[in-house]
Amino acid sequence: MKNLALITTLCCLMSFPLLASQKDLAQQFESDSLQQLQINNGVGDITIEVTDDTQIKVNVKVRSSKNWFFGSSDVSDASIESTIENGVLSLEVPLDDTNQTWTVQMPRQLALSLQLGVGDIELNGTAGNIEADIGVGSFTAKLAVPEYKNIELSAGVGDVSLQSQQGKTERSHVVGAELEYTGPGERDMAVTIGVGDAKVRNIVL
């Protein structure tokens, strides 16, 4: 009876389709007719590298974040969905119960809008106008601070800090932390975090 039960269990397991718990996605977009790049991610990380290239290069590692009795949930149907409207390229991988790691290279002339539920955003390089909204996590940017006219950083619970052109760092670390910077540039930046930290560091061009 034990052998029969074991064979029956193995047959049942073999009857289930193989599920993919991880999938790597990659896609490129031309930026000639675009003014803004918009990315929406539920749980995971977003890393943005600003370049002199004219193409937007996107890589997303999608992992299952929910385990079932016999393994992880299936991510084989994961795909990058894109829409373009009024010069705005919007990207997302609309699949529940996943952890997504985005790595993006984008042209510096584009504005940037990022929406992240839980996770970290890292920005390297000076883009156009920047908006970032994070529920729980952190925002870190290394860019040319003097290129911006207004920079607003706020955190419901957490620390915010900004290093100016002179190397001076301004900080605010109280509940409802807010920091505003006014400079000689033309760009705007607004970062809002529910719980977490926001840090902006100046780089020399």
Secondary structure as the mmCIF struct_conf table of DSSP 4:
data_model
#
loop_
_struct_conf.conf_type_id
_struct_conf.id
_struct_conf.beg_label_comp_id
_struct_conf.beg_label_asym_id
_struct_conf.beg_label_seq_id
_struct_conf.end_label_comp_id
_struct_conf.end_label_asym_id
_struct_conf.end_label_seq_id
HELX_RH_AL_P HELX_RH_AL_P1 LYS A 2 SER A 15
BEND BEND1 PHE A 16 PHE A 16
HELX_LH_PP_P HELX_LH_PP_P1 PRO A 17 ALA A 20
BEND BEND2 SER A 21 SER A 21
STRN STRN1 GLN A 22 GLU A 30
TURN_TY1_P TURN_TY1_P1 ASP A 32 SER A 33
BEND BEND3 GLN A 35 GLN A 35
STRN STRN2 GLN A 36 THR A 51
BEND BEND4 ASP A 52 ASP A 52
BEND BEND5 THR A 54 THR A 54
STRN STRN3 GLN A 55 SER A 64
STRN STRN4 ASN A 67 TRP A 68
TURN_TY1_P TURN_TY1_P2 PHE A 69 PHE A 70
STRN STRN5 GLY A 71 SER A 72
HELX_LH_PP_P HELX_LH_PP_P2 SER A 73 ASP A 74
TURN_TY1_P TURN_TY1_P3 SER A 76 ASP A 77
STRN STRN6 GLU A 81 GLU A 85
TURN_TY1_P TURN_TY1_P4 ASN A 86 GLY A 87
STRN STRN7 VAL A 88 GLU A 92
BEND BEND6 ASP A 96 ASP A 97
STRN STRN8 THR A 98 PRO A 107
TURN_TY1_P TURN_TY1_P5 ARG A 108 GLN A 109
BEND BEND7 LEU A 110 LEU A 110
STRN STRN9 ALA A 111 ASN A 124
BEND BEND8 GLY A 125 GLY A 125
BEND BEND9 GLY A 128 ASN A 129
STRN STRN10 ILE A 130 LEU A 143
HELX_RH_3T_P HELX_RH_3T_P1 VAL A 145 GLU A 147
STRN STRN11 TYR A 148 VAL A 157
BEND BEND10 GLY A 158 GLY A 158
STRN STRN12 VAL A 160 GLN A 163
TURN_TY1_P TURN_TY1_P6 GLN A 165 GLN A 166
BEND BEND11 GLY A 167 GLY A 167
STRN STRN13 THR A 169 SER A 172
BEND BEND12 VAL A 174 VAL A 174
TURN_TY1_P TURN_TY1_P7 VAL A 175 GLY A 176
STRN STRN14 ALA A 177 THR A 182
BEND BEND13 PRO A 184 GLU A 186
STRN STRN15 ARG A 187 ASN A 202
#
